[in-house]
Amino acid sequence: MAMKNTNDLTYSQKKYLFGIYKLAQNANVVKSADVAKIVGVSKASTAAMVARLSEGGYIKKEYYGQIELTDSGVKAANAIYTNCIIIKNFLESNVGIDSRTADTDATGIVSHVSETTSEKLVEYILGSN
């Protein structure tokens, strides 16, 4: 059964889903080895998380095949990605953080907090500009 929103995702699941989403933006084929590299974990850890995300209905993966986001996966990852971009731009433009650090920090913020907190933070940022 697919999970309803990003509040149901753990920090690690958000991180992997976000990594898969970013890879899918830049390449036609997403492989477990690529996900392991972007997330910074072992291939074994990636295999276990890919199985969990597949069971949750967020991705589809054939045995030894490419990883594809399902509609639920795209929706969840897009929410994470959109908030991450808004927070990253705020950190760069308003706080003076360099692009690479802002990207890393925005990803961490969005991955660690609840969907409600992330949405409220984005509303605040958008309202303050």
Buried (B, 14 or more C-beta within 10 A) or exposed (E): EBBEEBEEBEEBBBBBBBBBBBBBEEEEEBBBEBBBBBBEBEEEBBEEBBEBBBEBBBBBBEEEEBBBBBEBBBBBBEBBBEBBBBBBBBBBEEEEBEEEEBBBBBBBBBBEBEBEEBBEBBEEBEEEE
